[in-house]
Amino acid sequence: MTYETKLSTNFTIMKIYFRLLFIFLLTQQLKGFAQDSTYTQLDAVVVSANKLNELRKEVPIAISVISANTIKKENATRIEFLVNKVSGVYMPSIGNEQHMMSIRQPISLKGLYLYLEDGMPIRTSGLFSSNALIEINTGFTQRIEIMKGPASALYGAEAIGGVLNFLSTPSPEQKAIAISSQLNSIGYKKIELNYGFPNSKGGSNKKGGWVFNANWSGQQNGPIDYSNYEKRAFSVKHDFLVNVKWKGYQTLQYIDYFSQMTGSVDSIHFFQHNFKSLQSFTYRQIYAFRFRQNLEYQWNENSHSVFNFMYRDNTMNQNPTYSIASTTSPVKFKGQTNSNVFNALVVDLQHNFTLPSIHSKLIFGGSVDHTIQNLKAHYIDIIKDTSLGKYTSFTYPLKDSLLTFYETTITNAALYLNVISKFGKFINLNLALRYDAFDYAFHNQLNFGTPSTHNQFNQFTPKMGFTFNKNNWGAYLNYSTGFVPPQITEIYNTIKVPFLLPQTFNNMELGSWLRATKLYAEFSLYKMLGENEIISVRQPDGVNLNQNAGSTKHIGIEYQLKYNLTKKFTISYNGTNAKHNYLNTIIKGVDVKGNEMNAAPQFWSTLGLEWNIQNKILLSLDWQHQDKYFMDETNTTSYSGFNILNYKLTYHHKRATYWLHVLNLTDTYYSTMATKNFSVKGNAAYSYYLGEPRSIAIGYKWSFGGNL
């Protein structure tokens, strides 16, 4: 079935839904919309700033809150449709919820971001996955906090470019149920069920309660060949209150995900608008299970303790596109299948003191993460049909195909201290210091490859910041340091074990905000220097070995404006100007000092318009712009960037909500991420991840009882 035939069939189905929806819109009454305050929540309480509830305006960092109201209003199919509206954040889709990230860093797969669920990492440090957000159940997320810049002083490793904290849905005040479904014209479907109830029979959750979420999503016959996927997610949360001193909650998360791996296309396919895939058997399969136990004890009005225990069980099986490599024969290629499994036990304890006499808070805590990881990979022979232009089959060699088989025990123990003090009426001081100790015990199960070894890393990370608030404006100044320990794949992937230190990033930042009757404005100006960055360096014997030989500079300004033209019409603008440069970096023997980093656009922005018609119908229009950037480290090839327009209509009737989305309204042909691999031999591989063409989506949500 051709791409055009697929679209024609899907659009025929969609037309029937659109006509029914249009008739319904003309004949029903509407309910009002709540005023959104996503970008004006100076009085909102945030958790990410220091692991406890603090007012947004009193924390000396750039932090944005995607509110519960925004999440409900957007009805987004994927996370990037939410986070890409935040200044300084670009999360490019590479298909089927797979993604890269860019926050104060170029677009990449690097482990420079920390993903949290209710304040705890969803994965173990050292085992970063660029696709970690697949393991989040967005249907169970009440709101999202995005902290930009290094935050290692509180959260430890990988909190460099930013921290994304997904806060789960609390139990409702009264019994509640919600059912939703949506589909679009390019093969996507989703169905979701939410159910919650309080523990007490009196219709109150003062003693806690339960909330359940189950959803299925997937895509069939999408715009690109061989791009089907399915995702099942199930989440449970139990809030409880033992007495006035004891309370807590348990959460359970389970993700079952399978996706065909299309991968990127080369320059020929991209410029031909060719949606055919080279693949016919590559895949990614993920099973993720997490259990969390939280306990809080209030000793007195000035003393409070929090205990958390988490168990993670994670499996990723793959036949990855990125492992396919050529041989001397044009019809024979090589690749691998692999299975990466880890189990983790995490304990985190924090105690908070309030010191009224000196207008201060003292927070100290510690954590231990003990993880056992296993990786097994098998070599495969791949056959390519040159007439079809596809990899059609693969086989395991007749002899032993075992390529890699090892176990790593990772232990991360940490202690941290955070002091918050008020100086007079308008100034706050925030100081934090953290110490991390990592222990890697690598055991190779084979008699070849990387030798079994033992490595340790230690790191101190400080943070210091000031805030000033007076009436409706304020400012902050912040210095922070972040670090990333060597990833398991960086240190144990060759026949030699390199001596590597953690990568460090030092950040200076200045920000301010202003709130008026109709206007809200905020900006952040930062300069970050990366040191000891890990790059592959060719040795005198011809072997490539990872070394701490890179350094980079990152300078930028992030800004957001929101203006209420009338009570019904709002305009918002979020922009980022940034420049990312190599300092002392040699790549494949070529000095790229002073060059711009690849995949680092200097400007991108989002302009949004919202029209609330008689408090009944909400119309919105978003224009997303990304400037050009260099595709390679030598700055010889560039990608022109793109402009995307999205239109959304949301409608309420009694207990139901209906929506109509037209995404990529102008059907722009673009790449979410484009790179060119530099080669000293003069040849290079181009890589383009195709953006989705215009799609039309419809959906509904029916709810009863409390708020979910």
RACORZI-V976531 format. One record per residue. N is the residue number from 1. RES is the residue in three letters. PHI is phi in degrees with one decimal (999 if undefined). Layout:
BEGIN
n: (N & N)
res: (RES & RES)
phi: (PHI & PHI)
END
This chain:
BEGIN
n: (1 & 2 & 3 & 4 & 5 & 6 & 7 & 8 & 9 & 10 & 11 & 12 & 13 & 14 & 15 & 16 & 17 & 18 & 19 & 20 & 21 & 22 & 23 & 24 & 25 & 26 & 27 & 28 & 29 & 30 & 31 & 32 & 33 & 34 & 35 & 36 & 37 & 38 & 39 & 40 & 41 & 42 & 43 & 44 & 45 & 46 & 47 & 48 & 49 & 50 & 51 & 52 & 53 & 54 & 55 & 56 & 57 & 58 & 59 & 60 & 61 & 62 & 63 & 64 & 65 & 66 & 67 & 68 & 69 & 70 & 71 & 72 & 73 & 74 & 75 & 76 & 77 & 78 & 79 & 80 & 81 & 82 & 83 & 84 & 85 & 86 & 87 & 88 & 89 & 90 & 91 & 92 & 93 & 94 & 95 & 96 & 97 & 98 & 99 & 100 & 101 & 102 & 103 & 104 & 105 & 106 & 107 & 108 & 109 & 110 & 111 & 112 & 113 & 114 & 115 & 116 & 117 & 118 & 119 & 120 & 121 & 122 & 123 & 124 & 125 & 126 & 127 & 128 & 129 & 130 & 131 & 132 & 133 & 134 & 135 & 136 & 137 & 138 & 139 & 140 & 141 & 142 & 143 & 144 & 145 & 146 & 147 & 148 & 149 & 150 & 151 & 152 & 153 & 154 & 155 & 156 & 157 & 158 & 159 & 160 & 161 & 162 & 163 & 164 & 165 & 166 & 167 & 168 & 169 & 170 & 171 & 172 & 173 & 174 & 175 & 176 & 177 & 178 & 179 & 180 & 181 & 182 & 183 & 184 & 185 & 186 & 187 & 188 & 189 & 190 & 191 & 192 & 193 & 194 & 195 & 196 & 197 & 198 & 199 & 200 & 201 & 202 & 203 & 204 & 205 & 206 & 207 & 208 & 209 & 210 & 211 & 212 & 213 & 214 & 215 & 216 & 217 & 218 & 219 & 220 & 221 & 222 & 223 & 224 & 225 & 226 & 227 & 228 & 229 & 230 & 231 & 232 & 233 & 234 & 235 & 236 & 237 & 238 & 239 & 240 & 241 & 242 & 243 & 244 & 245 & 246 & 247 & 248 & 249 & 250 & 251 & 252 & 253 & 254 & 255 & 256 & 257 & 258 & 259 & 260 & 261 & 262 & 263 & 264 & 265 & 266 & 267 & 268 & 269 & 270 & 271 & 272 & 273 & 274 & 275 & 276 & 277 & 278 & 279 & 280 & 281 & 282 & 283 & 284 & 285 & 286 & 287 & 288 & 289 & 290 & 291 & 292 & 293 & 294 & 295 & 296 & 297 & 298 & 299 & 300 & 301 & 302 & 303 & 304 & 305 & 306 & 307 & 308 & 309 & 310 & 311 & 312 & 313 & 314 & 315 & 316 & 317 & 318 & 319 & 320 & 321 & 322 & 323 & 324 & 325 & 326 & 327 & 328 & 329 & 330 & 331 & 332 & 333 & 334 & 335 & 336 & 337 & 338 & 339 & 340 & 341 & 342 & 343 & 344 & 345 & 346 & 347 & 348 & 349 & 350 & 351 & 352 & 353 & 354 & 355 & 356 & 357 & 358 & 359 & 360 & 361 & 362 & 363 & 364 & 365 & 366 & 367 & 368 & 369 & 370 & 371 & 372 & 373 & 374 & 375 & 376 & 377 & 378 & 379 & 380 & 381 & 382 & 383 & 384 & 385 & 386 & 387 & 388 & 389 & 390 & 391 & 392 & 393 & 394 & 395 & 396 & 397 & 398 & 399 & 400 & 401 & 402 & 403 & 404 & 405 & 406 & 407 & 408 & 409 & 410 & 411 & 412 & 413 & 414 & 415 & 416 & 417 & 418 & 419 & 420 & 421 & 422 & 423 & 424 & 425 & 426 & 427 & 428 & 429 & 430 & 431 & 432 & 433 & 434 & 435 & 436 & 437 & 438 & 439 & 440 & 441 & 442 & 443 & 444 & 445 & 446 & 447 & 448 & 449 & 450 & 451 & 452 & 453 & 454 & 455 & 456 & 457 & 458 & 459 & 460 & 461 & 462 & 463 & 464 & 465 & 466 & 467 & 468 & 469 & 470 & 471 & 472 & 473 & 474 & 475 & 476 & 477 & 478 & 479 & 480 & 481 & 482 & 483 & 484 & 485 & 486 & 487 & 488 & 489 & 490 & 491 & 492 & 493 & 494 & 495 & 496 & 497 & 498 & 499 & 500 & 501 & 502 & 503 & 504 & 505 & 506 & 507 & 508 & 509 & 510 & 511 & 512 & 513 & 514 & 515 & 516 & 517 & 518 & 519 & 520 & 521 & 522 & 523 & 524 & 525 & 526 & 527 & 528 & 529 & 530 & 531 & 532 & 533 & 534 & 535 & 536 & 537 & 538 & 539 & 540 & 541 & 542 & 543 & 544 & 545 & 546 & 547 & 548 & 549 & 550 & 551 & 552 & 553 & 554 & 555 & 556 & 557 & 558 & 559 & 560 & 561 & 562 & 563 & 564 & 565 & 566 & 567 & 568 & 569 & 570 & 571 & 572 & 573 & 574 & 575 & 576 & 577 & 578 & 579 & 580 & 581 & 582 & 583 & 584 & 585 & 586 & 587 & 588 & 589 & 590 & 591 & 592 & 593 & 594 & 595 & 596 & 597 & 598 & 599 & 600 & 601 & 602 & 603 & 604 & 605 & 606 & 607 & 608 & 609 & 610 & 611 & 612 & 613 & 614 & 615 & 616 & 617 & 618 & 619 & 620 & 621 & 622 & 623 & 624 & 625 & 626 & 627 & 628 & 629 & 630 & 631 & 632 & 633 & 634 & 635 & 636 & 637 & 638 & 639 & 640 & 641 & 642 & 643 & 644 & 645 & 646 & 647 & 648 & 649 & 650 & 651 & 652 & 653 & 654 & 655 & 656 & 657 & 658 & 659 & 660 & 661 & 662 & 663 & 664 & 665 & 666 & 667 & 668 & 669 & 670 & 671 & 672 & 673 & 674 & 675 & 676 & 677 & 678 & 679 & 680 & 681 & 682 & 683 & 684 & 685 & 686 & 687 & 688 & 689 & 690 & 691 & 692 & 693 & 694 & 695 & 696 & 697 & 698 & 699 & 700 & 701 & 702 & 703 & 704 & 705 & 706 & 707 & 708)
res: (MET & THR & TYR & GLU & THR & LYS & LEU & SER & THR & ASN & PHE & THR & ILE & MET & LYS & ILE & TYR & PHE & ARG & LEU & LEU & PHE & ILE & PHE & LEU & LEU & THR & GLN & GLN & LEU & LYS & GLY & PHE & ALA & GLN & ASP & SER & THR & TYR & THR & GLN & LEU & ASP & ALA & VAL & VAL & VAL & SER & ALA & ASN & LYS & LEU & ASN & GLU & LEU & ARG & LYS & GLU & VAL & PRO & ILE & ALA & ILE & SER & VAL & ILE & SER & ALA & ASN & THR & ILE & LYS & LYS & GLU & ASN & ALA & THR & ARG & ILE & GLU & PHE & LEU & VAL & ASN & LYS & VAL & SER & GLY & VAL & TYR & MET & PRO & SER & ILE & GLY & ASN & GLU & GLN & HIS & MET & MET & SER & ILE & ARG & GLN & PRO & ILE & SER & LEU & LYS & GLY & LEU & TYR & LEU & TYR & LEU & GLU & ASP & GLY & MET & PRO & ILE & ARG & THR & SER & GLY & LEU & PHE & SER & SER & ASN & ALA & LEU & ILE & GLU & ILE & ASN & THR & GLY & PHE & THR & GLN & ARG & ILE & GLU & ILE & MET & LYS & GLY & PRO & ALA & SER & ALA & LEU & TYR & GLY & ALA & GLU & ALA & ILE & GLY & GLY & VAL & LEU & ASN & PHE & LEU & SER & THR & PRO & SER & PRO & GLU & GLN & LYS & ALA & ILE & ALA & ILE & SER & SER & GLN & LEU & ASN & SER & ILE & GLY & TYR & LYS & LYS & ILE & GLU & LEU & ASN & TYR & GLY & PHE & PRO & ASN & SER & LYS & GLY & GLY & SER & ASN & LYS & LYS & GLY & GLY & TRP & VAL & PHE & ASN & ALA & ASN & TRP & SER & GLY & GLN & GLN & ASN & GLY & PRO & ILE & ASP & TYR & SER & ASN & TYR & GLU & LYS & ARG & ALA & PHE & SER & VAL & LYS & HIS & ASP & PHE & LEU & VAL & ASN & VAL & LYS & TRP & LYS & GLY & TYR & GLN & THR & LEU & GLN & TYR & ILE & ASP & TYR & PHE & SER & GLN & MET & THR & GLY & SER & VAL & ASP & SER & ILE & HIS & PHE & PHE & GLN & HIS & ASN & PHE & LYS & SER & LEU & GLN & SER & PHE & THR & TYR & ARG & GLN & ILE & TYR & ALA & PHE & ARG & PHE & ARG & GLN & ASN & LEU & GLU & TYR & GLN & TRP & ASN & GLU & ASN & SER & HIS & SER & VAL & PHE & ASN & PHE & MET & TYR & ARG & ASP & ASN & THR & MET & ASN & GLN & ASN & PRO & THR & TYR & SER & ILE & ALA & SER & THR & THR & SER & PRO & VAL & LYS & PHE & LYS & GLY & GLN & THR & ASN & SER & ASN & VAL & PHE & ASN & ALA & LEU & VAL & VAL & ASP & LEU & GLN & HIS & ASN & PHE & THR & LEU & PRO & SER & ILE & HIS & SER & LYS & LEU & ILE & PHE & GLY & GLY & SER & VAL & ASP & HIS & THR & ILE & GLN & ASN & LEU & LYS & ALA & HIS & TYR & ILE & ASP & ILE & ILE & LYS & ASP & THR & SER & LEU & GLY & LYS & TYR & THR & SER & PHE & THR & TYR & PRO & LEU & LYS & ASP & SER & LEU & LEU & THR & PHE & TYR & GLU & THR & THR & ILE & THR & ASN & ALA & ALA & LEU & TYR & LEU & ASN & VAL & ILE & SER & LYS & PHE & GLY & LYS & PHE & ILE & ASN & LEU & ASN & LEU & ALA & LEU & ARG & TYR & ASP & ALA & PHE & ASP & TYR & ALA & PHE & HIS & ASN & GLN & LEU & ASN & PHE & GLY & THR & PRO & SER & THR & HIS & ASN & GLN & PHE & ASN & GLN & PHE & THR & PRO & LYS & MET & GLY & PHE & THR & PHE & ASN & LYS & ASN & ASN & TRP & GLY & ALA & TYR & LEU & ASN & TYR & SER & THR & GLY & PHE & VAL & PRO & PRO & GLN & ILE & THR & GLU & ILE & TYR & ASN & THR & ILE & LYS & VAL & PRO & PHE & LEU & LEU & PRO & GLN & THR & PHE & ASN & ASN & MET & GLU & LEU & GLY & SER & TRP & LEU & ARG & ALA & THR & LYS & LEU & TYR & ALA & GLU & PHE & SER & LEU & TYR & LYS & MET & LEU & GLY & GLU & ASN & GLU & ILE & ILE & SER & VAL & ARG & GLN & PRO & ASP & GLY & VAL & ASN & LEU & ASN & GLN & ASN & ALA & GLY & SER & THR & LYS & HIS & ILE & GLY & ILE & GLU & TYR & GLN & LEU & LYS & TYR & ASN & LEU & THR & LYS & LYS & PHE & THR & ILE & SER & TYR & ASN & GLY & THR & ASN & ALA & LYS & HIS & ASN & TYR & LEU & ASN & THR & ILE & ILE & LYS & GLY & VAL & ASP & VAL & LYS & GLY & ASN & GLU & MET & ASN & ALA & ALA & PRO & GLN & PHE & TRP & SER & THR & LEU & GLY & LEU & GLU & TRP & ASN & ILE & GLN & ASN & LYS & ILE & LEU & LEU & SER & LEU & ASP & TRP & GLN & HIS & GLN & ASP & LYS & TYR & PHE & MET & ASP & GLU & THR & ASN & THR & THR & SER & TYR & SER & GLY & PHE & ASN & ILE & LEU & ASN & TYR & LYS & LEU & THR & TYR & HIS & HIS & LYS & ARG & ALA & THR & TYR & TRP & LEU & HIS & VAL & LEU & ASN & LEU & THR & ASP & THR & TYR & TYR & SER & THR & MET & ALA & THR & LYS & ASN & PHE & SER & VAL & LYS & GLY & ASN & ALA & ALA & TYR & SER & TYR & TYR & LEU & GLY & GLU & PRO & ARG & SER & ILE & ALA & ILE & GLY & TYR & LYS & TRP & SER & PHE & GLY & GLY & ASN & LEU)
phi: (999 & -74.8 & -60.2 & -65.1 & -66.2 & -58.9 & -63.1 & -62.4 & -64.2 & -64.8 & -68.6 & -62.1 & -63.7 & -64.4 & -58.8 & -62.3 & -63.7 & -63.1 & -64.2 & -63.2 & -64.9 & -63.8 & -62.0 & -64.6 & -62.5 & -75.9 & -112.2 & -115.7 & -94.5 & -118.6 & -105.4 & -78.6 & -108.6 & -75.4 & -68.6 & -82.0 & -131.6 & -55.4 & -105.7 & -126.3 & -87.7 & -65.5 & -94.2 & -75.5 & -90.8 & -117.9 & -100.2 & -64.1 & -61.7 & -153.3 & 69.0 & -147.3 & -70.1 & -139.9 & -67.4 & -53.2 & -74.6 & -104.6 & -110.7 & -86.6 & -144.1 & -85.7 & -136.7 & -118.2 & -115.3 & -93.6 & -74.0 & -60.2 & -65.7 & -65.2 & -60.2 & -67.0 & -69.6 & -75.0 & 48.8 & -73.3 & -80.2 & -139.6 & -62.3 & -63.8 & -66.5 & -90.6 & -73.3 & -71.3 & -86.7 & -89.8 & -60.0 & 84.0 & -120.9 & -136.7 & -116.0 & -75.7 & -80.7 & -117.7 & 104.6 & 58.8 & 71.7 & -73.8 & -156.5 & -114.2 & -153.3 & -144.8 & -137.1 & 56.6 & -147.8 & -61.0 & -66.8 & -164.9 & -100.2 & -70.3 & -81.9 & -113.9 & -136.5 & -116.8 & -110.7 & -114.5 & -127.7 & 52.4 & 85.8 & -121.1 & -61.3 & -84.0 & -134.3 & -80.8 & -62.1 & 97.6 & -122.0 & -61.4 & -124.7 & -64.9 & -105.1 & -61.2 & -73.2 & -59.3 & -83.7 & -101.4 & -91.6 & -65.5 & -67.8 & -105.3 & -97.7 & -84.1 & -156.7 & -129.0 & -109.3 & -118.8 & -101.9 & -100.4 & 96.9 & -60.2 & -138.0 & -66.7 & -62.6 & -112.9 & -108.2 & 87.9 & -64.7 & 74.8 & -84.7 & -107.1 & -66.5 & 179.6 & -125.0 & -111.5 & -112.4 & -99.4 & -96.0 & -76.4 & -70.4 & -79.7 & -67.3 & -80.0 & -68.7 & -144.5 & -53.8 & -146.0 & -141.9 & -142.9 & -124.5 & -138.5 & -154.6 & -154.6 & -152.1 & -133.9 & -80.8 & -116.4 & 97.1 & -87.6 & -142.3 & -151.6 & -134.9 & -145.4 & -128.6 & -119.3 & -145.0 & -149.4 & -158.7 & -78.6 & -70.2 & -83.6 & -81.0 & -82.3 & 78.2 & -135.9 & -102.5 & -61.8 & -103.7 & 97.1 & 175.4 & -124.1 & -145.0 & -123.9 & -138.7 & -136.9 & -149.4 & -128.4 & -140.9 & 179.5 & -138.1 & -128.2 & 53.3 & -73.0 & -66.1 & -106.2 & -58.0 & 54.5 & -135.9 & -75.7 & -157.0 & -139.9 & -140.4 & -115.1 & -133.9 & -138.8 & -138.5 & -136.6 & -135.6 & -124.5 & -91.5 & -143.1 & -131.6 & -77.0 & -158.2 & -66.7 & -100.4 & -102.4 & -154.5 & 171.7 & -159.7 & -121.7 & -130.9 & -133.1 & -126.4 & -137.5 & -124.4 & -125.2 & -132.4 & -140.0 & -141.4 & -69.0 & -101.8 & -77.8 & 77.0 & -94.0 & -119.8 & -84.7 & -65.3 & -64.3 & -62.5 & -64.2 & -76.1 & -87.0 & 55.1 & -92.9 & -95.3 & -79.1 & -101.5 & -74.2 & -95.6 & -145.2 & -144.7 & -69.9 & -159.3 & -135.3 & -130.0 & -130.2 & -121.7 & -130.6 & -128.8 & -137.2 & -122.4 & -130.2 & -119.3 & -115.6 & -134.8 & -128.2 & -130.6 & -98.2 & -66.2 & -159.7 & -66.6 & -117.8 & -142.6 & -148.1 & -119.6 & -131.1 & -120.9 & -132.7 & -125.3 & -135.5 & -120.3 & -117.3 & -135.1 & -134.1 & -133.3 & -127.8 & -107.0 & -146.1 & -123.1 & -81.0 & -65.7 & -71.1 & -94.1 & -74.9 & -134.5 & -81.8 & -125.7 & -72.4 & -98.1 & -70.8 & -109.3 & -116.8 & -129.4 & -129.0 & -162.3 & -157.7 & -110.1 & -146.8 & -134.2 & -117.3 & -125.6 & -142.9 & -126.3 & -136.0 & -118.1 & -128.0 & -124.9 & -135.2 & -129.8 & -137.2 & -127.3 & -119.7 & -110.9 & -103.9 & -116.0 & -60.3 & -65.0 & -117.0 & 52.3 & -137.7 & -127.3 & -123.0 & -124.1 & -136.7 & -168.5 & -158.8 & -150.7 & -134.5 & -119.8 & -115.9 & -128.4 & -115.4 & -119.0 & -127.0 & -129.5 & -130.7 & -131.3 & -119.2 & -75.2 & -132.8 & -94.9 & -119.3 & -106.8 & -114.5 & -88.2 & -68.6 & -71.7 & -89.3 & 68.5 & -134.5 & -81.2 & -100.4 & -159.5 & -146.7 & -138.8 & -87.6 & -57.4 & -63.2 & -81.1 & -54.5 & -97.6 & -64.8 & -101.7 & -143.3 & -156.7 & -147.4 & -127.9 & -126.6 & -101.8 & -115.0 & -123.5 & -122.8 & -109.9 & -143.4 & -130.6 & -144.6 & -138.2 & -134.6 & -120.0 & -123.4 & -133.8 & -100.8 & -115.9 & 73.2 & -88.0 & -115.6 & -114.1 & -118.8 & -113.8 & -131.5 & -121.1 & -145.6 & -145.7 & -134.7 & -121.6 & -119.9 & -125.1 & -110.5 & -130.8 & -109.8 & -113.7 & -99.7 & -124.5 & -79.2 & -86.6 & -110.3 & -94.1 & -143.2 & 91.1 & -63.3 & -70.1 & -60.0 & -157.9 & -138.6 & -130.7 & -132.1 & -137.0 & -132.4 & -152.6 & -99.3 & -133.7 & -101.9 & -149.9 & -143.6 & -152.3 & -125.5 & -126.1 & -129.9 & -133.7 & -146.1 & 56.2 & -110.5 & -143.9 & -165.1 & -153.7 & -146.1 & -132.4 & -145.5 & -122.5 & -148.5 & -126.1 & -127.9 & -145.7 & -134.7 & -71.3 & -56.5 & -73.2 & -55.8 & -72.8 & -82.9 & -102.4 & -123.1 & -114.1 & -133.5 & -77.1 & -117.8 & -97.2 & -73.7 & -87.2 & -125.3 & -107.7 & -60.0 & -75.7 & -125.0 & -136.3 & -107.4 & -127.0 & -114.3 & -147.2 & -132.9 & -144.2 & -154.8 & -145.4 & -143.3 & -127.3 & -120.9 & -59.0 & -114.8 & -123.9 & -130.6 & -138.2 & -153.1 & -144.5 & -137.3 & -117.0 & -137.9 & -138.3 & -128.5 & -115.0 & -100.4 & -131.1 & 57.2 & -69.1 & -85.5 & -133.7 & -86.0 & -121.7 & -74.6 & -88.6 & -56.9 & -85.4 & 90.8 & -88.0 & -83.7 & -135.2 & -69.3 & -140.0 & -83.3 & -121.9 & -114.5 & -147.2 & -140.8 & -128.6 & -131.5 & -128.2 & -165.8 & -133.4 & -117.2 & -146.6 & -145.5 & -130.5 & -138.8 & -131.6 & -92.1 & -61.3 & -140.6 & -67.2 & -105.6 & -125.7 & -127.6 & -121.5 & -132.9 & -142.1 & -126.2 & -137.9 & -143.2 & -114.7 & -148.0 & -139.8 & -122.7 & -127.0 & -78.5 & -100.4 & -110.0 & -139.1 & -119.3 & -115.5 & 52.8 & 84.4 & -108.9 & -79.3 & -110.7 & -55.2 & 88.8 & -71.7 & -72.8 & -69.2 & -71.8 & 57.3 & -128.9 & -61.4 & -81.1 & -151.9 & -151.6 & -158.9 & -136.2 & -109.4 & -122.4 & -123.2 & -129.6 & -126.1 & -99.0 & -80.0 & 51.7 & 56.2 & -126.8 & -116.2 & -109.7 & -110.1 & -140.1 & -136.9 & -121.0 & -114.5 & -109.0 & -122.5 & -130.4 & -78.3 & -71.3 & -153.6 & -77.4 & -91.6 & -136.0 & -70.2 & -86.4 & 60.4 & -103.3 & -131.5 & -131.5 & -109.9 & -77.1 & 85.1 & -159.9 & -132.3 & -125.2 & -119.3 & -123.5 & -120.0 & -139.5 & -126.9 & -125.6 & -141.0 & -114.1 & -146.6 & 53.9 & -93.6 & -115.3 & -125.2 & -125.1 & -144.4 & -133.1 & -120.1 & -118.3 & -96.4 & 55.3 & -53.8 & -89.8 & 55.9 & -67.2 & -94.5 & -154.7 & -115.4 & -72.6 & -159.3 & -131.6 & -139.3 & -133.3 & -77.2 & -71.2 & -138.0 & -71.9 & -85.2 & 96.8 & -101.3 & -155.3 & -108.5 & -89.6 & -139.1 & -127.7 & -95.7 & -72.6 & -76.9 & -73.4 & -70.9 & -55.4 & -136.2 & -117.2 & -122.8 & -129.5 & -162.0 & -146.0 & -139.7 & -114.2 & -132.4 & -141.7 & 87.5 & -73.4 & -98.8 & -128.1)
END
